[in-house]
Amino acid sequence: MSNSPRRGVSSLFAALALLLAAALLAAPAATARPQAAAPVPAATLTEVTGFGTNPSNLQMYVYAPATVTAHPAVLVAVHWCGGSGPAMYSGTPYAQLADRYGFVIVYPSVTRSSKCFDVSSPQALKRGGGSDPVGIKSMIDWVTTTYTADTSRVYATGISSGAMMTNVLLGDYPDVFAAGSAFAGVPFACFATTDGSEWNSACSGGTVIHTAQEWGDLVRAAYPGYSGARPRMQLWHGTEDDVLRYPNFGEEIKQWTNVRGVGQTAAATDSPASGWTRTRYGATGDQAPVEAISLQGVGHNLYTWDMADRVMAFFGLDSSGPAPQPQPGTCKVTATTSAWNTGLTASLTLTNTGTTTIDGWRLAFTLPAGQTITNGWGATYTPASGAVTATNATYNGTLAPNAGVTIGYQATHTGNSTAPGTFTLNGASCTVG
């Protein structure tokens, strides 16, 4: 008799344990939706786990600068085949640009043996269909929740396999992304396969050709019934790409001009750097609906750090962070030229003579009549003649008080080989001497 109360208590605990086990089995998985979480350590690449639905077991890495803007933009930076999130972090300048402009970066990382993103399966080519795009969408949700990010300013950029995934993400989730930038990619659904293979030789060889309407319909089929705004697209490709052949570039242009509902005749064509041909569709400015840059004589490994500045301008991220503006008289430019026949080289030394550090600079000047820039160093120069703006490279954008930087360019001339006579830095006049 003395043991009966104990047996009763034991039976009660056993029943409670069974009820608890049943409740746990019935509960949804903890990773089924993003959870509010503490921000990652500042200015440090950090892996985040348990971020949400992740059918293909991607890894998530996040970089947040020391100073994150209120309701920051989000950039998804997608690696190449054989790469990783950490490799994309160290191999591109986006983290440094985040430091400058205050946005947060997601670096997805493939764990399958190929280290290539799934851009071919039926699951990947449908909104919410599964595979890598669903995992990346979960990463975005985690960041927007954790940092109260601006959901109207979510962007994607990628290289090779990452460029193909950029096309896929913008097709699957047009309501999530404002714009994308794809370096050496292929159109959405060009790599489609149904046999489980990750590779489509016809597409990689540039032999998959469709009309603009057909390409656009493939994108629209990823999210049937969607009638909202579609993201802008920036496309980059080398004419000598031997991995994803150059015809894919033209097919991407056909696809995204159709998706955006703009004509395939360029609204503007220029050459912002030697060997580059840039065409813009639907508008002529830095944030045209579609922008395409062809690189003459360049192969598959086309990406250089300076190109990231063009990405920032296309996304509109280059004006979202602090950029102290010098006042008149707080900058000085010394300009010299050395000429021969119909050519010249110019050297420009820019000095910050103010008391405030300049973080990001644009030096504007007008070339003398008849001069055209053919090559430049230390900055990007656009356009090649007339009123030119030289924008800092990723490695020389910060000028402490009394610090200087020397840049230069090569140009042709028709007789007048003098240097520009006036300069403005971020809109303010500089002393010349």
C-alpha positions in Angstrom: 0.0 0.0 0.0 2.8 2.4 0.8 4.1 2.2 -2.8 0.7 2.9 -4.5 1.0 6.7 -4.4 4.4 6.4 -6.1 3.0 4.1 -8.7 0.3 6.7 -9.3 2.8 9.5 -9.7 4.9 7.4 -12.0 1.9 6.6 -14.2 1.0 10.3 -14.3 4.5 11.3 -15.4 4.5 8.5 -18.0 1.2 9.9 -19.4 2.6 13.4 -19.5 5.7 12.2 -21.3 3.6 10.5 -23.9 1.5 13.7 -24.4 4.7 15.8 -24.7 6.2 13.5 -27.2 3.1 13.5 -29.3 3.0 17.3 -29.2 6.7 17.5 -30.3 6.0 15.2 -33.2 3.0 17.2 -34.3 4.9 20.6 -34.1 6.3 22.1 -37.3 10.0 22.0 -37.8 11.9 25.0 -36.2 13.5 25.8 -39.6 10.2 26.1 -41.4 10.1 29.9 -41.1 12.6 32.7 -40.2 12.9 33.6 -36.6 13.7 37.0 -35.1 17.4 36.7 -34.1 20.2 38.8 -32.9 22.3 40.6 -35.6 25.6 38.9 -36.5 28.9 40.4 -35.2 29.7 43.6 -37.0 32.2 43.7 -39.8 32.8 39.9 -39.6 31.7 37.2 -42.1 29.5 35.0 -40.0 27.7 31.7 -40.7 24.0 31.6 -39.7 22.2 28.3 -39.2 18.5 27.5 -38.6 17.5 30.4 -40.9 14.4 28.8 -42.4 13.3 26.3 -45.0 16.4 25.0 -46.8 15.6 22.0 -49.0 19.1 21.7 -50.6 21.1 22.2 -47.4 22.8 25.5 -48.4 25.0 27.3 -46.0 24.3 30.9 -45.2 26.9 33.6 -44.5 26.1 37.2 -43.6 28.2 40.3 -43.6 26.9 43.4 -41.8 29.1 46.5 -41.6 29.9 48.3 -38.3 27.4 51.0 -39.3 24.2 49.6 -40.8 21.8 52.2 -42.2 18.3 52.3 -40.9 16.2 49.8 -42.8 19.2 48.7 -44.9 19.2 47.3 -48.4 20.1 43.6 -48.8 22.5 42.3 -51.4 22.7 38.5 -52.2 26.1 37.7 -53.6 26.2 34.3 -55.3 29.4 32.4 -56.0 30.7 30.6 -59.0 30.9 26.8 -59.6 33.6 25.4 -57.3 33.4 28.5 -55.1 31.7 29.2 -51.7 30.2 32.0 -49.7 33.5 32.8 -48.0 35.3 32.7 -51.4 32.7 35.2 -52.8 33.3 37.3 -49.7 37.1 37.4 -50.1 37.1 37.5 -53.9 34.9 40.5 -54.4 34.8 44.0 -52.9 31.1 44.0 -51.8 32.0 43.8 -48.1 34.1 47.0 -48.4 31.3 48.7 -50.3 28.8 47.6 -47.6 31.2 49.3 -45.1 30.8 52.5 -47.1 27.1 52.4 -47.9 25.6 50.5 -45.0 23.8 47.6 -46.6 23.8 43.9 -45.5 25.1 41.1 -47.6 24.0 37.4 -47.8 26.5 34.9 -49.2 24.8 31.6 -50.0 27.1 28.6 -50.2 26.5 25.3 -52.0 27.3 22.1 -50.1 26.7 19.6 -52.9 29.9 18.1 -54.3 29.9 20.1 -57.6 29.7 23.4 -55.6 27.4 24.6 -58.4 24.0 26.1 -57.9 20.9 24.3 -59.1 19.7 26.3 -62.1 18.4 23.4 -64.1 15.9 21.3 -62.1 12.1 21.8 -62.5 12.1 22.5 -58.7 14.6 25.4 -59.1 12.7 27.0 -62.0 9.4 27.5 -60.2 8.6 29.9 -57.4 8.5 27.9 -54.1 9.3 24.8 -56.0 12.2 23.7 -53.9 16.0 23.4 -54.2 18.4 26.4 -53.9 16.1 29.3 -54.7 13.9 28.4 -51.7 16.9 28.3 -49.3 18.1 31.7 -50.6 14.7 33.2 -50.2 14.7 32.0 -46.5 18.1 33.7 -46.1 16.6 37.0 -47.3 13.6 36.6 -45.0 16.0 36.0 -42.0 18.0 39.2 -42.9 14.9 41.4 -43.5 13.5 40.3 -40.2 16.7 40.6 -38.2 17.7 44.0 -39.6 14.3 45.4 -40.3 15.6 45.7 -43.9 13.9 47.6 -46.7 12.1 44.9 -48.7 11.9 47.2 -51.7 15.7 47.2 -51.9 16.8 43.6 -52.2 19.3 42.8 -55.0 21.2 39.8 -56.4 24.5 39.6 -58.2 26.6 36.5 -59.2 29.4 35.2 -61.2 29.1 32.2 -63.7 26.9 29.7 -61.8 26.0 32.6 -59.5 25.1 34.7 -62.6 22.8 31.9 -63.7 21.3 31.8 -60.2 20.8 35.5 -60.4 18.7 35.0 -63.5 16.7 32.2 -61.7 16.1 34.2 -58.6 14.8 37.2 -60.5 12.5 34.9 -62.5 11.2 32.9 -59.5 10.8 35.9 -57.1 10.1 39.1 -59.1 8.2 40.4 -56.0 11.4 40.1 -53.9 14.2 41.5 -56.0 14.5 45.1 -57.2 17.4 44.3 -59.6 20.1 41.9 -60.5 23.6 41.9 -62.0 24.8 38.7 -63.8 28.4 38.2 -64.8 28.8 35.5 -67.5 25.5 33.8 -67.1 22.7 32.4 -69.3 19.0 33.2 -69.6 16.4 31.9 -67.1 15.5 28.3 -67.9 18.2 28.0 -70.6 20.0 25.3 -68.4 16.7 23.4 -67.8 17.0 19.6 -67.6 14.7 16.8 -66.5 17.2 14.0 -66.1 18.8 15.2 -62.9 21.9 16.5 -64.7 23.3 19.8 -63.5 24.8 20.6 -67.0 23.1 21.5 -70.3 25.6 21.4 -73.1 23.3 23.0 -75.6 22.8 26.0 -73.5 26.4 26.3 -72.4 27.4 26.1 -76.1 25.1 29.0 -77.0 22.8 26.9 -79.2 19.6 27.4 -77.3 17.8 30.2 -79.2 14.3 31.5 -78.6 12.3 34.6 -79.6 12.1 37.4 -77.0 8.5 36.4 -76.4 9.4 32.8 -75.8 12.2 33.7 -73.4 9.9 36.1 -71.5 7.2 33.4 -71.3 9.6 31.0 -69.6 10.2 33.7 -66.9 6.5 34.4 -66.5 5.7 30.7 -66.1 7.9 30.5 -63.0 5.2 32.6 -61.1 1.9 32.1 -62.9 -0.6 35.0 -62.5 2.0 37.5 -61.2 1.2 40.9 -62.6 3.4 43.2 -60.4 6.6 45.0 -61.2 9.6 43.1 -62.6 13.2 43.6 -61.5 15.8 45.5 -63.6 18.7 43.5 -65.0 22.3 44.2 -65.7 24.2 41.7 -67.9 27.9 41.2 -68.4 29.6 38.9 -70.9 33.0 38.4 -72.6 33.0 37.8 -76.4 35.5 35.0 -76.0 33.7 33.1 -73.2 34.5 29.4 -73.8 32.4 28.1 -70.9 29.1 29.8 -71.4 29.3 31.0 -75.0 28.7 34.6 -76.1 25.3 34.0 -77.8 23.8 33.5 -74.4 24.4 37.2 -73.8 22.1 38.2 -76.7 19.5 35.7 -75.5 19.6 37.2 -72.0 19.0 40.7 -73.5 16.0 39.3 -75.5 14.6 37.7 -72.4 14.9 40.6 -70.0 13.8 43.3 -72.4 10.7 41.3 -73.1 10.1 40.7 -69.4 10.4 44.4 -68.7 8.3 45.3 -71.7 10.9 47.5 -73.4 12.1 47.4 -77.0 15.2 45.5 -78.1 16.7 48.6 -79.8 19.1 50.2 -77.4 18.1 53.6 -76.0 21.8 54.4 -75.5 25.1 52.9 -76.5 28.5 53.9 -75.2 32.0 52.6 -74.2 32.6 53.4 -70.5 36.0 51.6 -70.6 38.4 50.3 -73.3 36.9 47.3 -75.1 33.5 47.7 -73.4 30.3 48.2 -75.3 27.4 49.2 -73.0 23.8 49.2 -74.3 20.8 50.4 -72.3 17.2 49.5 -73.0 14.1 51.4 -72.0 16.0 54.4 -70.6 19.4 56.0 -70.9 20.5 56.5 -67.3 22.4 54.4 -64.7 19.3 52.6 -63.7 17.8 51.6 -67.0 15.4 48.6 -67.1 18.1 46.6 -68.8 21.8 47.3 -69.1 24.2 45.1 -71.0 28.0 45.3 -71.1 29.9 43.3 -73.7 33.7 42.9 -73.2 35.6 42.5 -76.4 38.2 39.7 -76.4 37.5 38.7 -72.8 36.9 35.1 -71.7 34.8 33.5 -69.0 36.8 34.9 -66.1 35.7 38.4 -66.8 35.1 39.8 -63.3 37.3 42.6 -61.9 36.9 44.5 -58.7 36.3 47.8 -60.5 33.1 46.4 -62.0 31.5 46.4 -58.6 31.2 50.2 -58.7 29.1 49.8 -61.8 26.9 47.3 -60.0 26.4 49.8 -57.1 25.4 52.5 -59.6 23.0 50.2 -61.3 21.4 49.1 -58.1 21.4 52.7 -56.7 23.4 51.6 -53.6 26.2 54.1 -54.2 24.2 56.9 -52.7 22.7 55.2 -49.7 25.5 55.7 -47.3 27.6 58.6 -46.0 29.8 60.4 -48.6 31.1 63.7 -47.1 31.0 66.4 -49.7 34.0 68.7 -49.7 33.4 72.4 -49.8 35.0 74.8 -52.4 38.7 75.1 -51.8 39.0 71.8 -49.9 40.5 69.9 -52.9 43.3 70.5 -55.3 44.1 69.0 -58.6 47.4 69.0 -60.5 47.1 68.0 -64.1 49.8 67.4 -66.7 49.8 65.8 -70.2 52.5 64.3 -72.4 51.6 64.3 -76.1 52.7 62.7 -79.4 51.2 62.9 -82.9 47.5 62.2 -82.2 47.8 60.7 -78.7 48.5 61.8 -75.2 48.7 60.6 -71.6 47.4 62.6 -68.7 48.2 62.5 -65.0 45.8 63.9 -62.4 46.8 64.2 -58.8 43.9 64.9 -56.5 44.6 66.1 -53.0 42.1 66.4 -50.1 43.0 69.8 -48.7 40.1 69.9 -46.3 39.8 68.7 -42.7 37.3 65.8 -43.2 38.0 62.4 -44.7 36.4 61.9 -48.1 34.8 58.5 -48.4 34.0 58.0 -52.1 34.9 60.5 -54.7 33.8 61.6 -58.2 36.1 64.0 -60.0 34.4 65.8 -62.9 36.2 67.7 -65.7 35.7 68.6 -69.3 38.1 67.3 -71.9 39.3 69.8 -74.5 37.6 69.5 -77.9 38.9 66.7 -80.0 40.2 64.5 -77.1 38.8 61.0 -76.5 39.8 58.8 -73.6 40.9 55.3 -74.8 42.2 53.9 -71.6 42.4 54.9 -67.9 43.8 53.8 -64.6 43.0 54.5 -60.9 39.4 55.4 -61.7 36.6 54.6 -64.1 36.0 57.4 -66.7 32.6 58.0 -68.3 31.9 59.1 -70.9 35.0 59.0 -73.1 34.8 62.6 -74.2 33.2 65.9 -73.4 32.1 66.3 -69.7 33.8 63.3 -68.0 33.5 61.9 -64.5 36.3 59.9 -63.0 34.9 57.6 -60.2 37.2 56.2 -57.6 38.4 52.6 -57.8 37.5 50.2 -54.9 41.0 50.5 -53.4 41.4 54.3 -53.4 38.0 55.7 -52.5 39.1 57.1 -49.1 41.2 60.2 -48.8 42.2 61.4 -45.4 42.9 65.1 -44.9 46.1 66.1 -46.8 46.1 62.7 -48.6 46.3 62.5 -52.3 45.8 60.0 -55.2 47.2 60.1 -58.7 45.1 58.8 -61.6 45.5 59.0 -65.3 44.3 58.3 -68.8 45.4 57.8 -72.3 43.5 59.7 -75.0 43.6 60.6 -78.7 43.5 64.2 -79.8 43.1 66.2 -83.0 45.6 68.9 -82.2 44.7 70.2 -78.8 46.7 68.1 -76.2 46.2 70.3 -73.2 45.0 69.1 -69.8 41.5 70.0 -68.5 41.4 73.4 -66.8 38.7 73.1 -64.1 37.7 70.2 -61.8 34.9 69.6 -59.3 35.1 66.9 -56.6 31.7 65.5 -55.6 30.1 68.7 -57.0 32.4 71.2 -55.3 35.1 73.2 -57.1 38.8 72.4 -56.7 41.8 74.5 -56.8 44.0 73.8 -59.9 47.8 74.2 -59.7 
